Amino acid sequence: MITNVLLSKVKNQLILGWAFFRMLTIQKILNLILLRLSFWLSQGLGQVLLWGKATTLSIEPTTSCNLRCPECPSGLRAFSRPTGMLQEKLYQEIINQSKNHLTWLHLYFQGEPFLNPKFLDLVRYADQRNVFTSTSTNAHYLNQKTNQQILDSGLKQLIISMDGISQASYEKYRVGGQLEKVKTGLSELLKLRKEQGSVFPRIILQFLVTGQNEQEIPELKHWAKEIGVDELQLKSIQIYDFENGSDLIPADLGYSRYVPDGKGKWKLKKKIENKCWRMWQGAVVTWDGKMVPCCFDKDANHVMGSFQTQSLSQIWKSSEYMLFRQQLITDRKEIEICKNCTE
């Protein structure tokens, strides 16, 4: 089983890699090289250098969600920032500004993307402009009509979040979710893709391992192989107040990003270092056009600029953004959103 899972992952990554490579241009490759060089030099010199433009973006289709997951601001309805729906005109402006150097677009941040009625039109718009597209969904909106539209949209990667193989464990985290609906929709999408001889989107089944579902991993692997998902990812869960522990932390700490500190508290397993490729690679854009440094800034506390009044070039090298990057390579532990990060 382990060998089969590894082979499936390698095959999927090769197919995705080939699709990604085919969408590259000389301009995009040179931009990537400049970003990497400036990142490495910044580490060595302790001074921010930034050559190149954002090569990846995550854009938020909506903050709305049909579920009530306990460690998610969408699920908790607990945003301190405005909530709403991405408008097509704003989105198209962002893509038009970035398409010549953008290599990867993840149409997701917070919320359930399929709740945006224009979501697959957004995917198609980027795909037609030679941008690799990906998204993440809780899969409650996969049905006969939507599945065909997904196949037609040009979407390259579809991540399905399914954190339980039985309804009893699934609903403990995916509160309000219907596991059978997810299983049916996913199975029908895979069947339709096979019938039409399609390769994309590649389907990644993502399983957040918690103390409430870790015992189901063997059954999960069997089911994933049986229905033919392209890759199974076992992911560690992010917990806000991890210092005091949580029932969500799995007993098998190999699946946890937290470990006991020996003093009755919990700490990050991985040491926070004064570096982060994400700050040179790309950024996240909220539904209303605000740019924030990464996906850990769920409440948009670090707004670097807004597409409502600025261009991407202006925001990318703004004084706020450059100072944030400098703080990161000087003392990253002082940045609140970095304190729960495994990057």
N, C-alpha and C positions, 0 to 999 in steps of 0.2 A: 504493500500500500504506500509506504513512504517513497519507494522508488518511483511508482506511478505518479504520485503527487509532484515529485521533483521534475520528472520528465514533462508533465503537463505544464508546469510553470515555465520551464526552459523553452518549450515550443511556443507558448503564448508570448513570452517576452521577445522571442525572435520575430514572430509575426508583427507584433506591435512596433518593434524596432525597425523593421523593414518599411512599415507604413509611415513611421516618423521620418525615416531617412528620405523616402521618396518625396516628402513635402518640403524638404530643405532646399534652400537656394544658396548660391555663393554668398550673397549678402547676409543671410541668416547665419551661415557658418562663420563668417568673419566676425560677426557681432558676438557670437558665442565665445570665440577665441579671445576677443578683447575683454569680455566680461571676466573670463577665467584668469587672464593675465593680471587684470587690475585687482581681482580678489586676492590672488596669491601675493602680489606686491604689497597690498594693503596690510596683510598679515605680517609680512616681514618688516615693513617700515613702521607699523603702528600708526599709520596715517592714511586716511581714506582716499583712495584713487578710484574713479569710476569711469571706465571707458566702455562704451556700448550702451544699448537700450534694453529695456525689459524683454526677456526672451520667453517668459511664461507669465500668464495671468490667470487668476481665479476671479470669475465674475459671478455675482450673486443674483440668480433669477428672481428670488423672493425670500422673505423671512418667514412666510407662512408655512405651517406644517400640520399634517393631520394626526400626528402622534404626540405623546407627552413624555418623551424620554427624560429621565431625572438628571442627567448630567449635560443637558443641552439647553441653551437659552431659548431656542425656538420652542422646544417641548415644554419648558417651564413657563413660557410666555413672560420671560423675565428680562427682556432687552431694556437697556437704559437709553439706547439710540432709537431714532424713528424706525418704524417698520413699514414695509410696503412691497410693491411689485416693480421690477425692472421694466422700463419702457423701451420699446423697440428702437426709437429714434436715438436715444442716448447710447444704447448698446452698439448700434451701427456706427456711431461716431467714434466710439472707443476702438472698435475693430478696424475701421478705416485708418485711424491714426497709428495703429500698431502692426498691421498685417505684414508689412515688409520685413519686420524683425521678429515677429511673434512665432514661436515654434510649437507651443503647447498651450491650449486653452482648456481650463477646467471650469465648466459651467456649473459651479456649485460653491457655496460658502456655508451659509446657514439656511435652514428651511428645506422644503421638498420641492425640487425644481419643476416637477411635472404639474405643480399647482399654478404655474405661470402658463396661461392659455397659449402663449406664443413661443413656448420653450423650444419645440422642435424646429420652428422657423429660425430661432436664434442659432441653433446648431447648424442648420443648413447654410445660413448666411456666412458663418465662419469657414465651414468646409469648402464652400465655393470660392473662397479667397485663400485657399491653400494653407489653412491652419488646422493642425491636429486637434481634435475635440474629444473631451472626456467629461463624464458627469458621474454623480453618485445619487442613488435613490433608495427609498425604503420599499420600492417595488409594488406599492398598493395600487398604482395606476397603470400597470401592465395588463393590457387586455387585447382582444382581437384587433380593434381599430388602432390603438396606440402602438402595438407591436409592429404592425406594417409600416406605420409612419416612422418609427425608430429605424427600421431597416432602410427606409428611403432617404433618411435625413443626412446620411454621411457620417454619423457618429462613429468614432473609432473605438472608444472604450466605455463600457457601462459597468459601474461598480454597484453591486447589489448588497445592501446592508441587511443581514439576516442573523440576528444574535440569539439563535435558539433553534433546535430541531424539533422541539415539542412546544405546543401552545403554552403550557405551564411555565416553561423557562423563558420562552420568547417574550411573553407579555410582562415579565418582571422588569425588563429594561425598555422594550418597545411598547410602552403603555398605550393601550388603545388599538394595538395592531392585531391583524388577523393573519396568522402564519399560513393557513391553508390558501388564502388569497395570494400571498406572496409566492408560495410554491407553485400554484397553478399558473400564475402569470409568467413566472420565469420559465417553467417547463414549456409553455406554449410558445414563448419567444424563441427558445432554442430549437424547438421543432420547426417553426416557421423559417428560421434562418437556414436550417439544414435543407428543408424542402426547396428553398429558392437558391440553394448553392452559394449563399453569401458567406463571407468570412468575418465581416464586421456587422455590429460592434463586437469586440472581444468582451466576453462576460466574465467579470471577476466577482466571485462570491466572497464577501468580506464578513468575517465573524469576529466581533469584539469578545474576547475571552474574559469572562467574569467569574466570580465565585459562585454564581448562580447557574452557569451553563457549561463549565469546563468539563464536567463529566460526560457531556454529549459529543465531545470532539470525535471519538471513533465512529459514532453513528453519522455525524455530519460528513466526515470524509467519504464514507460509503455512499451516502445519498448524493453528494456532489459528483462523484464519479459516475453514478448510475444515470443521472440526468444529463451529464456531459458538459458541465461548466468548464470554461477554458482555464481557470486558475482559482484556487482556494487560498485566501489570505487569512491567517489567524493574527489578529491585531490586539495590541495592548490598549486598554481603555484609559482615557484621560479623566481624572477625578479632581474636582476643584479643591476640596478641603482634604487633600490626601494625607496631610501631616497627622491627622487624628485617626487614620485608618478608615476602612469602609468594607461593607459586605461585598462590594463589587470587586475588591482585590482578590484575584484567584489564589488558591492555596499553592499551586505550582507557580513559583515566582519567575519561572522562565517565560511566562506569558504576562508578567507585570512590569510596568515601568517604575514601580516603587518597591523599596525594600525596608525592613525595620532598621532603625538607626542605633539600636542597642540601648536606647534610653526611653523606651515606651512610645516613641513616635515613629513616623515613616518619613523616608526621604527619596529623592529621585535616585534611581539606580545608576544613571549616567551622569557624570560630572559635567557641569555647565562650563564650557570653554568660551573664551573670548573670540569667537568666530561664528559665522553663519552664512553659508553660501546663498541662502534664500534672499538675503538683503541685496545681493548683487544680481541674482537670477531673475527675480520677478516680484509681483505684488498681488494684493487682493483688492477688488473693487466692490463696494457695497451696491445694493440695488439703486441707491440714489446718487451714485457717481463719486463717492468718496473713496480715495485710495488709502489703504492701510498697509503696514509692512508685511503682515503674514496672517495665516489662518488662526493663530492663537489670539489675535486681537478681535475676539468675537463681538465686543461691544463698541468697536471703533474708538478706542480711547486715544489712539495715536494716528490722527488724521494727517496725512502728509500733503493733501491737496484735494481738489475736487474738479471733476470733469465738467461741472456746471459752469465754472468760470476760468478754468485753466486747461492747457493742452497736456498731453502725456509727457512731452519733453520738459515742460516747465515743472511738472510735479516730480519727475524722476530724479532731477538734480536740484531740487529746491533746497534751501538752507535747512529747513526742518528735517528733510530726509537725510541730508549729509551729516547733520549733527547726530541724528539717531544712529546712523551707521558708525560714527566715531565713538559714541558711547558703547556700542556693542563690542567693538574691538578693543576698547579700553577697560571696561568693567561691565560685562554683560549681566552679572548677577544683580545689578541695580535696576534693571528693566523688569517691571512686574510681569509682563506677558512671557518673559523668558524663563521664569522660575518653575514652570510646569512643562518645559519643552524638552524633547529628546533629540532634537537636531544636533 
